[in-house]
Amino acid sequence: MFRAIVFFGLIMSAIVSYSGESRLALKGARDDPRGSGVMTVYACASLANAKNIEIRMPDDTVASLSDFIERVHRFRELWNTSADRELWFRGESKNHESKLRPKIYRPPEKRRMRPVSELLKIENDLYEEFQRCGVQLCDQRIEEEEWDWDWYFLMQHHGGPTRLLDWTDGALIALHFALRDKPKGDADPALVYVLEPDRLKDQLYALPETALTIKDWRDYAKEDPYYKGKEDKWENAYLPGDEEDLRKMNIPKLPLLLYFPHITRRVAAQRSRFMVFGTSESWLSDEFEKANSPIGEITIEATCIPSLKIELRESGVVESVIFPDLDGLGREMNQLWQDRK
């Protein structure tokens, strides 16, 4: 009882010390999911543990699963996104310099990124080798119609470097990916990015570069024997290609949101969504920094990550569910070992 009184008293003291201006800032932060410039009071563990109460200003973090879900809801409200429309989510373990970039465009730490032209050549070499060696190892039947894209997705899904950026329409799945490899004592907060895909898609379609890409693809497909009759499949312009291919049809600059069927149980379990990048490696991260961007972020309080992992586990969001195979189960056992050793 005494601890509860102390907890309540601390909160009341914080509220009483607020100026009128701070109250207005708090109201504004409730309307803004990024929660900038306000004071917040929370405890990661329990109400009884009053010494864990922290006063943070500014604060843009969440500390519990309920905080996280509420923040997602606030993004829907802020963007006026109806319940029947998807939001996409992406978890990252910290605020990387190469945030919101696919693997092929993430240089090693303390090194500059290679020129895009070199990376495109490397990507195509690896893509061709992955197909050559992967046929004997692939259990899924790949239809000829979608052969090129399916192998590209499989290469991405199994860890190969591509221009594909993974998203999911499951907020808790993205949160799991943000936290899964965080070691004990890691002081860096994790991040979950939130995307309104319909708004970004409309924004991209309105740009003149997209209309030019569609026109160039149609002209190219009419003359190419492999793509003849596929003049409306202009997303194929984003597939890897060799030097001869790229002389005839350049990979576009802008990214593209892709809507394809799930080709494996693992992709389906992760509720995966994909965005393929063009030749502009920083287009999405630049867009994120703009006002009224269709991309937001949720920051996860570093000290609360262990308790959030427990909440996710108790909610059934675990590695063996997201990766429904023995590899996923083995990683889940290793994660439990890391938490308990």
C-alpha positions in Angstrom: 0.0 0.0 0.0 2.8 2.4 0.9 4.5 1.8 -2.4 1.4 2.5 -4.3 1.0 5.8 -2.4 4.6 6.7 -3.3 4.0 5.9 -6.9 0.9 8.1 -7.0 2.6 10.9 -5.2 5.5 10.9 -7.7 3.1 11.2 -10.6 1.1 14.0 -9.0 4.3 15.9 -8.2 5.3 15.6 -11.9 1.9 16.9 -13.0 1.8 19.8 -10.5 5.2 21.0 -11.6 4.0 21.3 -15.2 3.6 24.8 -16.5 0.6 25.7 -18.7 3.0 25.6 -21.8 4.0 22.1 -20.9 0.4 21.0 -20.7 -0.1 22.2 -24.2 3.0 20.3 -25.3 1.6 17.2 -23.8 -1.7 17.6 -25.6 0.1 18.1 -28.9 2.3 15.0 -28.3 -0.8 12.8 -27.8 -1.9 13.9 -31.3 1.6 13.2 -32.7 2.7 9.5 -32.7 6.3 10.7 -32.7 5.6 12.2 -29.3 8.1 15.1 -29.6 8.9 17.5 -26.8 6.8 16.2 -23.9 7.4 14.8 -20.5 6.2 11.3 -19.8 6.2 9.1 -16.7 6.4 5.4 -16.9 7.8 2.3 -15.2 9.0 -0.8 -17.2 8.6 -3.3 -14.5 5.6 -2.8 -12.2 3.7 -0.2 -10.3 5.2 -1.4 -7.1 8.7 -0.6 -8.3 8.5 3.1 -7.8 12.2 3.8 -8.0 12.1 2.8 -11.7 9.8 5.8 -12.6 11.6 8.1 -15.0 10.8 11.6 -16.2 11.9 12.0 -19.7 11.8 15.1 -21.9 11.5 14.9 -24.8 10.2 11.3 -25.1 9.3 9.4 -28.2 9.6 5.8 -26.8 7.3 3.0 -25.9 8.0 0.8 -22.9 5.4 -2.0 -23.1 3.3 -4.0 -25.6 0.2 -1.9 -24.8 2.2 1.3 -25.5 3.3 -0.1 -28.8 -0.2 -1.1 -30.0 -1.5 2.3 -28.8 1.1 4.1 -30.8 0.2 2.1 -34.0 -3.4 3.1 -33.4 -2.4 6.8 -33.1 -0.6 6.6 -36.5 -3.9 5.3 -38.0 -5.7 8.2 -36.4 -3.1 10.8 -37.4 -3.1 9.6 -41.1 -6.9 9.0 -41.1 -6.2 5.4 -42.4 -9.4 3.3 -42.3 -9.4 -0.1 -40.7 -9.7 -1.9 -44.0 -6.4 -0.4 -45.3 -3.1 -1.9 -44.5 -0.2 -0.3 -42.7 3.2 -1.8 -43.3 5.9 -2.2 -40.6 9.6 -2.8 -40.5 11.7 -3.5 -37.4 15.3 -2.4 -37.1 17.6 -3.1 -34.1 18.9 0.5 -33.9 19.0 3.8 -35.8 21.5 2.7 -38.5 23.1 5.3 -40.8 21.8 3.1 -43.6 18.3 3.0 -42.3 15.4 2.1 -44.6 17.8 0.7 -47.2 18.0 -2.9 -48.7 21.1 -5.0 -47.9 22.8 -4.3 -51.3 22.8 -0.6 -50.4 24.1 -1.0 -46.8 27.9 -0.5 -46.9 30.1 -2.2 -44.2 30.6 -0.1 -41.1 33.1 2.8 -41.6 33.2 2.2 -45.3 31.7 4.1 -48.2 29.1 2.5 -50.4 30.4 1.3 -53.8 29.0 3.0 -56.9 25.5 1.9 -57.7 26.6 0.6 -61.1 29.1 -1.8 -59.4 26.5 -3.0 -56.9 24.0 -3.7 -59.7 26.6 -5.9 -61.5 27.4 -7.8 -58.2 23.7 -8.3 -57.5 23.1 -9.8 -60.9 26.1 -12.1 -60.7 24.9 -13.4 -57.3 21.3 -13.6 -58.6 22.3 -15.8 -61.5 24.5 -18.0 -59.3 21.7 -18.3 -56.7 19.3 -19.6 -59.4 21.9 -22.0 -60.8 22.7 -23.6 -57.5 19.3 -23.3 -55.9 17.2 -25.4 -58.3 18.3 -28.6 -56.6 17.7 -27.2 -53.1 14.3 -25.6 -53.6 11.3 -27.6 -52.4 8.7 -25.1 -53.8 7.4 -25.4 -57.3 8.2 -22.2 -59.2 5.9 -21.4 -62.1 7.6 -20.3 -65.3 5.4 -17.2 -65.4 6.9 -15.8 -62.1 10.3 -17.5 -62.3 12.4 -14.4 -62.3 10.6 -12.7 -59.4 10.2 -15.8 -57.3 13.9 -16.5 -57.4 14.6 -12.9 -56.5 12.2 -13.2 -53.5 13.8 -16.5 -52.4 17.3 -15.0 -52.6 16.1 -12.1 -50.4 14.3 -14.4 -48.0 17.3 -16.6 -47.5 19.6 -13.8 -46.7 21.1 -12.8 -50.1 21.9 -9.2 -50.9 19.2 -7.7 -53.1 17.4 -4.3 -53.7 14.3 -5.7 -51.9 13.3 -4.2 -48.6 11.2 -6.4 -46.3 8.1 -5.1 -44.6 5.2 -6.9 -42.9 1.5 -6.0 -42.3 1.9 -7.4 -38.8 3.0 -4.8 -36.3 4.0 -7.4 -33.6 6.0 -9.3 -36.2 8.0 -6.2 -37.0 8.5 -5.6 -33.3 9.9 -9.1 -32.9 12.4 -8.5 -35.7 13.5 -5.2 -34.1 14.1 -7.0 -30.7 15.1 -10.6 -31.6 18.9 -10.1 -31.8 19.3 -7.4 -29.1 21.8 -8.5 -26.5 21.4 -7.8 -22.8 22.6 -4.4 -21.8 22.4 -2.9 -25.3 21.8 0.8 -24.7 20.6 1.6 -28.2 16.8 1.8 -28.6 15.2 -0.4 -31.3 12.9 1.1 -34.0 9.8 0.0 -35.8 9.0 2.0 -39.0 5.4 2.5 -40.0 4.4 3.0 -43.6 1.1 4.0 -45.2 1.6 2.1 -48.5 -1.4 3.4 -50.4 -0.3 7.0 -49.9 3.3 6.2 -50.9 2.1 4.3 -53.9 -0.1 7.3 -55.0 2.8 9.6 -54.4 5.2 7.5 -56.6 2.7 7.1 -59.4 2.2 10.9 -59.5 5.9 11.5 -60.2 7.0 12.0 -63.9 9.8 9.4 -63.5 7.2 6.7 -63.1 5.4 7.6 -66.3 8.7 7.7 -68.1 9.6 4.2 -66.8 6.3 2.8 -68.0 6.8 4.2 -71.5 10.4 3.0 -71.7 9.4 -0.5 -70.6 6.6 -0.7 -73.2 9.0 0.3 -75.9 11.6 -2.2 -74.7 9.2 -5.1 -74.2 7.8 -4.8 -77.8 11.3 -5.4 -79.2 12.5 -8.0 -76.7 11.6 -11.6 -77.6 11.5 -12.7 -73.9 9.2 -10.0 -72.8 7.1 -9.5 -75.9 3.4 -9.6 -75.0 4.3 -8.4 -71.4 4.2 -4.7 -72.2 2.0 -4.0 -69.1 4.4 -5.9 -66.7 6.6 -2.8 -66.2 7.6 -3.9 -62.8 10.0 -6.3 -64.6 12.2 -3.3 -65.3 13.4 -3.6 -61.7 14.7 -7.2 -62.0 18.5 -7.7 -62.0 20.1 -7.7 -65.4 23.5 -8.0 -67.1 25.3 -5.2 -68.9 23.5 -5.9 -72.2 20.1 -5.9 -70.5 20.9 -2.6 -68.7 22.0 -0.9 -71.9 18.6 -1.6 -73.4 16.5 -0.9 -70.3 17.9 1.0 -67.3 16.7 0.1 -63.8 14.4 2.9 -62.7 15.5 5.4 -60.1 12.4 5.3 -57.8 11.3 2.4 -55.5 8.2 0.4 -56.2 5.8 -1.3 -53.9 5.2 -4.9 -54.9 2.0 -7.0 -54.4 2.7 -10.7 -55.1 1.4 -13.9 -53.7 3.3 -15.5 -50.8 5.5 -18.3 -52.3 6.6 -20.1 -49.1 5.2 -20.9 -45.7 7.9 -18.7 -44.1 7.0 -15.7 -46.2 3.3 -16.2 -45.5 3.9 -16.7 -41.7 5.8 -13.3 -41.6 2.9 -11.6 -43.5 5.7 -10.2 -45.8 5.3 -7.2 -48.0 8.1 -6.1 -50.3 9.5 -2.9 -51.8 12.0 -3.0 -54.5 14.5 -0.2 -54.8 15.7 1.4 -58.0 19.0 3.1 -58.4 18.4 5.8 -55.7 19.7 4.1 -52.5 18.5 6.9 -50.2 15.2 7.8 -51.7 13.1 6.3 -48.9 15.2 7.5 -46.0 15.1 11.0 -47.5 11.3 10.8 -47.8 11.1 9.7 -44.2 12.7 13.0 -43.1 10.2 15.2 -45.0 7.1 16.8 -43.4 3.9 14.9 -44.0 5.8 11.8 -44.9 3.9 8.5 -45.3 6.5 6.9 -43.1 6.7 7.2 -39.3 8.8 5.5 -36.6 8.2 4.0 -33.1 11.2 4.0 -30.8 11.5 1.2 -28.3 12.9 2.1 -24.9 16.2 0.1 -24.6 15.8 -0.7 -20.9 12.4 -2.2 -21.5 13.4 -4.6 -24.3 13.8 -7.6 -22.0 10.2 -7.2 -20.6 8.9 -6.6 -24.1 10.5 -9.8 -25.3 8.6 -11.7 -22.6 5.3 -10.0 -23.6 5.8 -11.0 -27.2 6.6 -14.6 -26.2 3.5 -14.7 -24.1 1.5 -13.4 -27.1 2.8 -16.2 -29.3 5.0 -14.0 -31.4 8.1 -16.2 -31.4 10.8 -17.3 -33.9 9.3 -20.8 -34.5 5.9 -19.2 -35.5 7.5 -16.6 -37.8 9.9 -19.2 -39.2 7.8 -22.4 -39.1 10.6 -24.9 -39.6 13.4 -26.5 -37.6 15.8 -23.6 -38.2 13.3 -21.2 -36.7 12.7 -23.5 -33.7 16.5 -23.8 -33.2 16.9 -20.1 -33.2 14.1 -19.7 -30.7 15.8 -22.1 -28.3 19.0 -20.1 -28.7 17.2 -16.9 -27.9 15.8 -18.4 -24.8 19.3 -19.6 -23.9 20.7 -16.1 -24.4 18.1 -14.7 -22.1 18.7 -17.2 -19.3 22.5 -18.0 -19.4 
